[in-house]
């Protein structure tokens, strides 16, 4: 999988994190620096990045509109589609109602009505009911309600990071955290494992910052 060439990080525009993170930014000319996580997942970190408006025409403001509205354009487009679908549904219902009324299936009161046939009255025999036996109903006691404990929100794990120090190598860092060099390089989009920059922040794959379990 290839990532967008314009994708970088706030600390070093020449590199970026290999998963959606607020530290990732867009380096395209006139493009928005901040990228929401959904945009990164859909475009920046996939093979579809070549279809992104920033990648296709990075110098054209018309390609993406104002930077503040880029992340809401998709939502507005779906809202407009919903309005058109609703209007179409109302139009279909109005046509169906007009067809039913024009077919004459619901005549007005008194129009083309057929007089009803009068049925002769019949004297029914009188039925004498025997006295009923009283019935005693035993009330049913509902079982006590069971108290269900409220679920405890579990915080999302935070990826563990490491800042490269002078004299560090990728193999040394990988051995320090018990991960392979290839996994560490892939997680941080490092093309040459022998070259890392001092001060760069590396994401340790499969490792997370310890979190405290909330007390119920």
Order of alpha helices (4+ residues) and beta strands (2+ residues): beta-beta-alpha-alpha-beta-alpha-alpha-beta
